[in-house]
Amino acid sequence: MIKLIHNANIVLEDMILENGHLIIEGDTIKKVSNDRIDYAFDFNEIDEIIDAKNLYVIPGIIDIHSDAIEKEIEPRPSTLLPFNMAFYELDKKLPANGITTVYHSISLGDGVGVRSIDNSLKMIKNIDSYKNIDSKSINHKVHLRYEVLYYEGLEKVLELLDENKIDYLSIMDHSPGQGQYTNPTFYKEYATKVWGVTENYVDTWLDDLVNLHDNLDWNKIANIIGIAKTKNINVASHDDDTLEKMDFIKNIGINVSEFPITLEVAKHSKKLGVLTCLGAPNIVRGKSHNNNLKAMDAILEDCCDIVCSDYLPSAMIKSMCIVAERINNLNKAVSLFTSNPAKAVGIYDERGSIKENKKADLVLVDIDSEYPKVLNTIVNGKTVYKREV
């Protein structure tokens, strides 16, 4: 199968190739050029021709932290839908938002509803089984978010690593008084609203978390990180709130800081060479949902490396356009959603940029209209989403 995309503004890492064209053979990009001499081939050999009409072609978006599968499964508290239905419905939605590789962020902790232990493990096993089926639209990966205060989960994490069911690992500590919940009231409001549990349940739970935190053995966490590294699985931390914590997580092998709480921490992360990841909804809204670091402040200070969807995939393209306008650099804005996350999770050799011999994960996007929209999404050389230009 050979595809030709022509009359395109192709967003490369260091430039925009105007009036360019791409040749795709099978699942691979074979040619990227704007030299008209390259048109000297037999058009009869082309199976599909896409006229980009001078719109932009960007690399497929790589979303390394997405909770969206949870909302597909549990759209309302205590209302769980079939897992296979949730997977296929989300698989249809993501390419319409330019996402070609998603890391489903599955929490492993003492949660409720969709985040219960049984449901979390079920999601992981289901996603793993769907990775290689032909009927899926995009690339699906598992991002395991391990709650370090769930001590019983240590063995489960080791089992999942041994079974090669994890593609990306992050460690979280949601105990009150630190991280994103410096004020425990925020956590109580979140839990009662989103999970549908009572305030008394949350109060008891928070008291238990404080007790567990006092007995946390970080040597065991460091051991898990070391095992993940031997399997070429990169590891992130979550809600880093102090410079001391940043120094500590750097020393135990963390290479990505997700949602640092303050600009000072994000700057320190940059200084240490730890990549920072912030959320697209934060950019669209102009603020954090609980008044922590504004993502745009970090971007303007050059201490945000990656943008993820967090909980809202539809925010990705819009936030990319907002960033491009604010920094006046489309290439750099696109890199926050494509090449940088690819590097963070170790798949840059195959994906994340438009280069010859890389996988053909591409998005044709209209960013100059009243509202940005995806017009065509190609994953592994196959058109998986299309709307009229």
Secondary structure, 3 states (H helix, E strand, C coil): CEEEEEEEEEECCCCEEEEEEEEEECCEEEEEECCHHHHCCCHHHCCEEEECCCCEEEECEEEEEECHHHHHHCCECCECCCHHHHHHHHHHHHHHCCEEEEEEEEEECCCCHHHCHHHHHHHHHHHHHHCCCCCCCCEEEEEEEEECCCCCHHHHHHHHHHCCCCCEEEEECCCCCCHHHCCHHHHHHHHHHHCCCCHHHHHHHHHHHHHHHHCCCHHHHHHHHHHHHHCCCCEEEECCCCHHHHHHHHHCCCCEEECCCCHHHHHHHHHHCCEEEEEHHHHHHCCCCCCCCCHHHHHHCCCCCEEECECCHHHHHHHHHHHHHHHCCHHHHHHCCCHHHHHHCCCCCCCCCCCCCCECCEEEEECCCCCCEEEEEEECCEEEEECCC
